[in-house]
Amino acid sequence: ISILLKSYEVRIALECESSSLAAMRRSDKQLVQLHQALTKMEEDILQGRIATASDFQFHMVIAQSTGNDMFPEILQSIHFSVEKAMTMALSITRSASQERIQKVLNEHRVIYDAIKQKDPEGARLAMRHHISCVRQRVTDNLSDA
C-alpha cells in the first residue's frame, strides 16, 4: 500500500502544477490530443475495459502541454507506480456503480474543461480534487477488503 500512497503524493505535486502550466501553455493540437485521450478513456470505461492506457495518456498529454520536457520525463519515470495505482483505481471503478464511474469521468472532464478554457487555477484544483478522490477510493476499497 505504501507505494500507492507515495505515488499519490508525488502525483499531486507533479500533476497539479502540470495542469496549471498546461492551461496556460497548451496548443490547439495538444487540446485535441487531450480530448482524444478523454474520449478513449470514456469509451474504455463505459465498455467495461480497464482504461489504464488511455488514462495515463490523458495525464501524459497534460505533462507534454506544459512545454517543459521535464514534466513528461518525470511522469514517464514513475510510470510503473502510476500505472499500478491507476490499474487498481480503475479496477475498483469498473466493478463500481454507474454513479462512481460517472464521478471518475466527470473529474477528468473538469480537468479537460479548465485546460481548454486556459484556467490555470481551475486546472490545478481540478487535478488536486481528482487525485485526492482516486486516493480516497483506493484506500476505502482496501480497507473494505
N, CA and C of each residue as an Amber inpcrd file, in Angstrom:
protein
   435
   0.8310000  -1.2050000   0.0000000   0.0000000   0.0000000   0.0000000
   0.8630000   1.2510000   0.0000000   1.9750000   1.2270000   0.7000000
   2.7690000   2.4490000   0.8380000   3.2460000   3.0060000  -0.5050000
   3.5690000   2.1150000  -1.4530000   3.9870000   2.6050000  -2.7750000
   2.8480000   3.3750000  -3.4460000   1.6220000   2.9180000  -3.2350000
   0.4720000   3.6220000  -3.7970000   0.3360000   5.0090000  -3.1820000
   0.4000000   5.0740000  -1.8640000   0.2580000   6.3590000  -1.1930000
   1.3940000   7.2970000  -1.5680000   2.5980000   6.7640000  -1.6940000
   3.7360000   7.5760000  -2.1260000   3.5020000   8.1220000  -3.5360000
   2.9680000   7.2740000  -4.4080000   2.7480000   7.7300000  -5.7900000
   1.7090000   8.8510000  -5.8390000   0.6880000   8.7920000  -4.9790000
  -0.3210000   9.8540000  -4.9710000   0.2840000  11.1730000  -4.4880000
   1.1680000  11.1220000  -3.4920000   1.8200000  12.3440000  -3.0160000
   2.6430000  12.9880000  -4.1290000   3.4010000  12.1640000  -4.8450000
   4.2250000  12.6770000  -5.9460000   3.3430000  13.2020000  -7.0750000
   2.2820000  12.4730000  -7.3670000   1.3880000  12.9000000  -8.4450000
   0.7290000  14.2360000  -8.1300000   0.3320000  14.4370000  -6.8820000
  -0.2790000  15.7250000  -6.5280000   0.7250000  16.8420000  -6.7710000
   1.9590000  16.6610000  -6.3180000   2.9830000  17.6910000  -6.5060000
   3.2550000  17.9370000  -7.9950000   3.3980000  16.8790000  -8.7510000
   3.7610000  16.9700000 -10.1670000   2.5860000  17.3890000 -11.0470000
   1.4600000  16.7140000 -10.8900000   0.3730000  16.8740000 -11.8500000
  -0.5010000  18.0990000 -11.6110000  -0.5630000  18.5820000 -10.3920000
  -1.3220000  19.8200000 -10.1650000  -0.6270000  20.9790000 -10.8660000
   0.6910000  21.0450000 -10.7260000   1.4380000  22.1130000 -11.3960000
   1.4310000  21.9050000 -12.9070000   1.5480000  20.6540000 -13.3600000
   1.4780000  20.3630000 -14.7990000   0.1640000  20.8690000 -15.3890000
  -0.9220000  20.6120000 -14.6820000  -2.2390000  21.0280000 -15.1780000
  -2.3320000  22.5420000 -15.2860000  -1.8100000  23.2230000 -14.2800000
  -1.8240000  24.6800000 -14.2920000  -1.0230000  25.2280000 -15.4750000
   0.1840000  24.7040000 -15.6560000   1.0270000  25.1530000 -16.7740000
   0.4100000  24.7820000 -18.1210000  -0.1880000  23.6030000 -18.1960000
  -0.8280000  23.1620000 -19.4410000  -1.9630000  24.1110000 -19.8150000
  -2.7020000  24.5720000 -18.8150000  -3.8020000  25.5060000 -19.0900000
  -3.2860000  26.8060000 -19.6860000  -2.0920000  27.2040000 -19.2910000
  -1.5190000  28.4500000 -19.8070000  -0.8140000  28.2590000 -21.1450000
  -0.2650000  27.0730000 -21.3770000   0.6670000  26.9010000 -22.5000000
   0.2090000  25.9510000 -23.5880000  -0.8490000  25.2110000 -23.3850000
  -1.2270000  24.1700000 -24.3330000  -1.5180000  24.7420000 -25.7120000
  -1.1970000  23.9450000 -26.7220000  -1.5180000  24.3310000 -28.0920000
  -2.8990000  23.7780000 -28.4400000  -3.4440000  24.2350000 -29.5550000
  -4.7250000  23.6860000 -30.0220000  -4.5840000  22.2000000 -30.3340000
  -3.4350000  21.8110000 -30.9080000  -3.1870000  20.4080000 -31.2390000
  -3.1590000  19.5650000 -29.9670000  -2.5250000  20.0710000 -28.9230000
  -2.4710000  19.3300000 -27.6610000  -3.8580000  19.2150000 -27.0300000
  -4.6660000  20.2480000 -27.1910000  -6.0360000  20.1830000 -26.6730000
  -6.8230000  19.0800000 -27.3870000  -6.6150000  18.9570000 -28.6900000
  -7.2600000  17.8770000 -29.4570000  -6.7730000  16.5170000 -28.9460000
  -5.4680000  16.3840000 -28.7090000  -4.9140000  15.1190000 -28.1990000
  -5.4910000  14.7950000 -26.8170000  -5.6510000  15.8150000 -25.9980000
  -6.2160000  15.6190000 -24.6610000  -7.6670000  15.1520000 -24.7690000
  -8.3950000  15.7640000 -25.6800000  -9.7890000  15.3730000 -25.8850000
  -9.8800000  13.9390000 -26.4060000  -8.9720000  13.5640000 -27.2980000
  -8.9550000  12.1960000 -27.8290000  -8.6870000  11.1850000 -26.7230000
  -7.7520000  11.5010000 -25.8260000  -7.4420000  10.6000000 -24.7090000
  -8.6410000  10.4820000 -23.7760000  -9.3140000  11.5940000 -23.5300000
 -10.5050000  11.5970000 -22.6790000 -11.6140000  10.7530000 -23.3070000
 -11.8440000  10.9320000 -24.5920000 -12.8710000  10.1700000 -25.3110000
 -12.5670000   8.6790000 -25.2770000 -11.3050000   8.3140000 -25.4930000
 -10.8940000   6.9050000 -25.4710000 -11.1000000   6.3220000 -24.0750000
 -10.7570000   7.0920000 -23.0440000 -10.9420000   6.6220000 -21.6770000
 -12.4260000   6.4030000 -21.3800000 -13.2590000   7.3420000 -21.8150000
 -14.7110000   7.1970000 -21.6160000 -15.2230000   5.9450000 -22.3040000
 -14.7820000   5.7120000 -23.5500000 -15.2040000   4.5110000 -24.2920000
 -14.7710000   3.2470000 -23.5620000 -13.5150000   3.2200000 -23.1310000
 -12.9890000   2.0410000 -22.4270000 -13.8030000   1.7530000 -21.1740000
 -13.9990000   2.7720000 -20.3510000 -14.7030000   2.5760000 -19.0780000
 -16.1520000   2.1660000 -19.3160000 -16.8240000   2.8390000 -20.2490000
 -18.2340000   2.5290000 -20.4860000 -18.4320000   1.1600000 -21.1200000
 -17.3820000   0.6310000 -21.7720000 -17.4710000  -0.7150000 -22.3470000
 -16.9050000  -1.7790000 -21.4030000 -16.6100000  -1.3690000 -20.1570000
 -16.1780000  -2.3260000 -19.1490000 -14.7200000  -2.7150000 -19.2090000
 -13.9130000  -1.9730000 -19.9800000 -12.4780000  -2.2640000 -20.0420000
 -11.7440000  -1.3790000 -19.0260000 -10.6310000  -1.8880000 -18.5240000
  -9.7860000  -1.0720000 -17.6490000  -9.0410000  -0.0940000 -18.5490000
  -9.2070000   1.1870000 -18.2720000  -8.7250000   2.2450000 -19.1680000
  -7.3510000   2.7710000 -18.7820000  -6.4690000   1.9060000 -18.2940000
  -5.1720000   2.3660000 -17.8020000  -4.3910000   3.1300000 -18.8750000
  -4.3320000   2.5920000 -20.0840000  -3.5280000   3.2290000 -21.1390000
  -4.0860000   4.5920000 -21.5200000  -5.3880000   4.6930000 -21.7170000
  -5.9750000   5.9730000 -22.1110000  -5.9440000   6.9780000 -20.9520000
  -6.0840000   6.4990000 -19.7270000  -5.9950000   7.3730000 -18.5550000
  -4.5740000   7.9300000 -18.4460000  -3.5770000   7.0520000 -18.5620000
  -2.1880000   7.5260000 -18.4970000  -1.9000000   8.4920000 -19.6440000
  -2.4300000   8.2090000 -20.8280000  -2.2290000   9.0960000 -21.9800000
  -2.8070000  10.4810000 -21.6970000  -3.9840000  10.5360000 -21.0780000
  -4.6040000  11.8060000 -20.6990000  -3.6400000  12.6090000 -19.8210000
  -3.0870000  11.9610000 -18.8120000  -2.1710000  12.6430000 -17.8970000
  -0.8530000  12.9940000 -18.5910000  -0.4050000  12.1400000 -19.5110000
   0.8410000  12.4110000 -20.2320000   0.6840000  13.6090000 -21.1760000
  -0.4470000  13.7180000 -21.8490000  -0.6720000  14.8730000 -22.7320000
  -0.6530000  16.1690000 -21.9050000  -1.2080000  16.1280000 -20.7140000
  -1.1570000  17.3060000 -19.8430000   0.2950000  17.6540000 -19.5470000
   1.0940000  16.6540000 -19.1720000   2.5100000  16.8920000 -18.8760000
   3.2350000  17.4680000 -20.1000000   2.9400000  16.9270000 -21.2780000
   3.5660000  17.4280000 -22.5100000   3.1280000  18.8480000 -22.8210000
   1.9140000  19.1830000 -22.4380000   1.3550000  20.5060000 -22.7410000
   1.9500000  21.6210000 -21.8890000   2.7670000  21.2590000 -20.9070000
   3.4290000  22.2820000 -20.0910000   4.4910000  23.0200000 -20.9010000
   4.9910000  22.3850000 -21.9510000   6.0850000  22.9660000 -22.7190000
   7.4380000  22.7610000 -22.0480000   7.4430000  22.0340000 -20.9320000
   8.6710000  21.7490000 -20.1850000   8.8650000  20.2370000 -20.2350000
   9.8830000  19.7960000 -20.9700000  10.0490000  18.3600000 -21.1970000
  10.3590000  17.5710000 -19.9290000  10.6890000  18.2560000 -18.8370000
  10.9480000  17.5340000 -17.5930000   9.6670000  16.9450000 -16.9990000
   8.5260000  17.5920000 -17.2240000   7.2650000  17.0640000 -16.6880000
   6.9190000  15.6950000 -17.2810000   6.8830000  15.5450000 -18.6070000
   6.5990000  14.2000000 -19.1320000   7.7040000  13.1900000 -18.8010000
   8.9550000  13.6430000 -18.7240000  10.0460000  12.7280000 -18.3680000
   9.8540000  12.1840000 -16.9560000   9.4940000  13.0580000 -16.0260000
   9.2890000  12.6210000 -14.6440000   8.0620000  11.7110000 -14.5600000
   6.9880000  12.1010000 -15.2280000   5.7860000  11.2590000 -15.2220000
   6.1000000   9.8840000 -15.8060000   6.8680000   9.8610000 -16.8910000
   7.2550000   8.5860000 -17.5070000   8.1190000   7.7750000 -16.5450000
   8.9980000   8.4500000 -15.7950000   9.9090000   7.7350000 -14.8880000
   9.1660000   7.0600000 -13.7410000   8.0040000   7.5950000 -13.3730000
   7.2210000   6.9620000 -12.3070000   6.0320000   6.1820000 -12.8950000
   6.0950000   5.9460000 -14.2040000   5.0000000   5.2940000 -14.9240000
   4.5850000   3.9810000 -14.2760000   5.5500000   3.1570000 -13.8760000
   5.2130000   1.8500000 -13.3030000   4.3460000   2.0120000 -12.0590000
   4.7540000   2.8970000 -11.1600000   3.9840000   3.1270000  -9.9280000
   2.6340000   3.7520000 -10.2370000   2.6280000   4.7140000 -11.1550000
   1.3800000   5.3780000 -11.5300000   0.4350000   4.3750000 -12.1870000
   0.9770000   3.5530000 -13.0820000   0.1500000   2.5710000 -13.7780000
  -0.4500000   1.5710000 -12.7990000   0.3420000   1.1390000 -11.8210000
  -0.1630000   0.2210000 -10.8050000  -1.3190000   0.8580000 -10.0390000
  -1.1300000   2.1130000  -9.6620000  -2.1770000   2.8290000  -8.9250000
  -3.4170000   3.0100000  -9.7910000  -3.2170000   3.3760000 -11.0670000
  -4.3420000   3.5680000 -11.9800000  -5.0930000   2.2570000 -12.2020000
  -4.3490000   1.1660000 -12.3790000  -4.9890000  -0.1270000 -12.6070000
  -5.8550000  -0.5020000 -11.4170000  -5.3080000  -0.2980000 -10.2180000
  -6.0830000  -0.6190000  -9.0210000  -7.3280000   0.2670000  -8.9350000
  -7.1390000   1.5680000  -9.1360000  -8.2630000   2.5030000  -9.0450000
  -9.3130000   2.2050000 -10.1100000  -8.8590000   1.9540000 -11.3390000
  -9.8070000   1.6990000 -12.4190000 -10.4840000   0.3390000 -12.2830000
  -9.8030000  -0.6310000 -11.6760000 -10.4320000  -1.9240000 -11.4090000
 -11.5690000  -1.7430000 -10.4190000 -11.3180000  -0.9170000  -9.4130000
 -12.3570000  -0.6110000  -8.4290000 -13.5150000   0.0940000  -9.1230000
 -13.1940000   1.0570000  -9.9660000 -14.2200000   1.8150000 -10.6830000
 -15.0360000   0.8980000 -11.5930000 -14.3480000  -0.0020000 -12.2880000
 -15.0350000  -0.8850000 -13.2360000 -16.0780000  -1.7330000 -12.5390000
 -15.7730000  -2.1640000 -11.3160000 -16.7260000  -3.0050000 -10.5920000
 -17.6770000  -2.1660000  -9.7430000 -17.5700000  -0.8510000  -9.8750000
 -18.3660000   0.0400000  -9.0400000 -19.6810000   0.4080000  -9.7120000
 -20.4310000   1.2160000  -9.0020000 -21.7200000   1.6740000  -9.5040000
 -21.5250000   2.6300000 -10.6810000 -22.5750000   2.7930000 -11.4400000
 -22.5640000   3.7710000 -12.5420000 -22.2710000   5.1660000 -11.9940000
 -22.7610000   5.4390000 -10.8020000 -22.5430000   6.7510000 -10.1900000
 -21.0490000   7.0050000  -9.9700000 -20.3320000   6.0020000  -9.4680000
 -18.8970000   6.1600000  -9.2520000 -18.1710000   6.2940000 -10.5940000
 -18.5630000   5.5150000 -11.5710000 -17.9470000   5.5990000 -12.8980000
 -18.1220000   7.0110000 -13.4590000 -19.3160000   7.5480000 -13.3350000
 -19.5670000   8.9100000 -13.8280000 -18.7430000   9.9450000 -13.0680000
 -18.5320000   9.7360000 -11.7700000 -17.6970000  10.6550000 -10.9870000
 -16.2760000  10.6870000 -11.5320000 -15.7250000   9.5020000 -11.8070000
 -14.3610000   9.4150000 -12.3370000 -14.2690000  10.1450000 -13.6790000
 -15.2150000   9.8850000 -14.5520000 -15.2070000  10.5420000 -15.8640000
 -15.4060000  12.0460000 -15.7190000 -16.2830000  12.4440000 -14.8260000
 -16.5120000  13.8830000 -14.6190000 -15.2710000  14.5820000 -14.0840000
 -14.5180000  13.9220000 -13.2180000 -13.2750000  14.5160000 -12.7090000
 -12.3280000  14.8300000 -13.8700000 -12.2230000  13.9030000 -14.8010000
 -11.3630000  14.1240000 -15.9700000 -11.9280000  15.2280000 -16.8670000
 -13.2420000  15.2590000 -17.0250000 -13.8570000  16.3040000 -17.8620000
 -13.6130000  17.6890000 -17.2810000 -13.6730000  17.8060000 -15.9570000
 -13.4460000  19.1110000 -15.3110000 -12.0020000  19.5660000 -15.5450000
 -11.0610000  18.6350000 -15.4640000  -9.6580000  18.9660000 -15.7600000
  -9.5460000  19.4320000 -17.2070000 -10.1200000  18.6510000 -18.1150000
 -10.0910000  18.9980000 -19.5390000 -10.6950000  20.3860000 -19.7740000
 -11.8540000  20.6370000 -19.1990000 -12.5350000  21.9250000 -19.4070000
 -11.6950000  23.0970000 -18.9140000 -11.0540000  22.9440000 -17.7690000
 -10.2240000  24.0290000 -17.2320000  -9.0300000  24.2900000 -18.1490000
  -8.4190000  23.2200000 -18.6620000  -7.2900000  23.3920000 -19.5840000
  -7.7800000  24.0120000 -20.8880000  -8.9170000  23.5650000 -21.3660000
  -9.4930000  24.1230000 -22.5910000  -9.7460000  25.6230000 -22.4390000
 -10.2650000  26.0130000 -21.2790000 -10.6080000  27.4210000 -21.0410000
  -9.4150000  28.2540000 -20.5810000  -8.2320000  27.6350000 -20.5540000
  -6.9940000  28.3150000 -20.1520000  -7.1180000  28.9040000 -18.7470000
  -7.6380000  28.0830000 -17.8440000  -7.8450000  28.4630000 -16.4480000
  -6.8280000  27.7040000 -15.5820000  -5.6530000  28.3120000 -15.3320000
  -4.6030000  27.5810000 -14.6170000  -4.9920000  27.1770000 -13.1880000
  -5.6370000  28.0590000 -12.4530000  -6.0060000  27.7250000 -11.0780000
  -7.1130000  26.6680000 -11.0570000  -8.0550000  26.7840000 -11.9750000
  -9.1030000  25.7710000 -12.0790000  -8.5310000  24.4090000 -12.4250000
  -7.5590000  24.3840000 -13.3290000  -6.9240000  23.1230000 -13.7250000
  -6.1610000  22.5180000 -12.5490000  -5.4390000  23.3510000 -11.8190000
  -4.6850000  22.8730000 -10.6520000  -5.6390000  22.2530000  -9.6170000
  -6.7030000  22.9710000  -9.3160000  -7.6650000  22.4910000  -8.3200000
  -8.3930000  21.2300000  -8.7910000  -8.7290000  21.1860000 -10.0660000
  -9.4250000  20.0160000 -10.6090000  -8.5300000  18.7750000 -10.5310000
  -7.2480000  18.9320000 -10.8250000  -6.3210000  17.7970000 -10.7430000
  -6.1330000  17.3780000  -9.2860000  -5.9970000  18.3370000  -8.3840000
  -5.8520000  18.0050000  -6.9600000  -7.0880000  17.2230000  -6.4830000
  -8.2620000  17.7100000  -6.8720000  -9.5080000  17.0350000  -6.4900000
  -9.5310000  15.6050000  -7.0440000  -9.1650000  15.4530000  -8.3050000
  -9.1740000  14.1350000  -8.9480000  -8.2430000  13.1560000  -8.2380000
  -6.9970000  13.5560000  -8.0380000  -6.0320000  12.6370000  -7.4240000
  -6.4290000  12.3340000  -5.9760000  -6.9380000  13.3260000  -5.2690000
  -7.4070000  13.0980000  -3.8920000  -8.5730000  12.1100000  -3.8650000
  -9.4930000  12.2540000  -4.8070000 -10.6360000  11.3290000  -4.8900000
 -10.1850000   9.9200000  -5.2350000  -9.2470000   9.8000000  -6.1720000
  -8.7350000   8.4840000  -6.5480000  -8.0900000   7.8300000  -5.3350000
  -7.2510000   8.5860000  -4.6480000  -6.5880000   8.0500000  -3.4530000
  -7.6340000   7.5840000  -2.4360000  -8.6640000   8.3800000  -2.2380000
  -9.7080000   8.0320000  -1.2830000 -10.4510000   6.7680000  -1.7090000
 -10.7840000   6.6720000  -2.9890000 -11.4850000   5.4830000  -3.4760000
 -10.6440000   4.2230000  -3.2670000  -9.3520000   4.3170000  -3.5540000
  -8.4740000   3.1550000  -3.4090000  -8.3050000   2.7910000  -1.9400000
  -8.0420000   3.7650000  -1.0900000  -7.8400000   3.4370000   0.3300000
  -9.1220000   2.9410000   0.9710000 -10.2630000   3.5020000   0.5820000
 -11.5450000   2.9980000   1.0960000 -11.7560000   1.5540000   0.6880000
 -11.4490000   1.2490000  -0.5740000 -11.6570000  -0.1040000  -1.0710000
 -10.7040000  -1.0890000  -0.3780000  -9.4670000  -0.6660000  -0.1290000
  -8.5050000  -1.5550000   0.5320000  -8.9440000  -1.8380000   1.9690000
  -9.5350000  -0.8500000   2.6020000  -9.9790000  -1.0750000   3.9870000
 -11.2020000  -1.9870000   4.0430000 -11.9470000  -2.0630000   2.9320000
 -13.1080000  -2.9520000   2.8530000 -12.6800000  -4.4080000   2.6420000
 -11.4930000  -4.5910000   2.0850000 -11.0320000  -5.9410000   1.7010000
 -10.6940000  -6.7920000   2.9130000
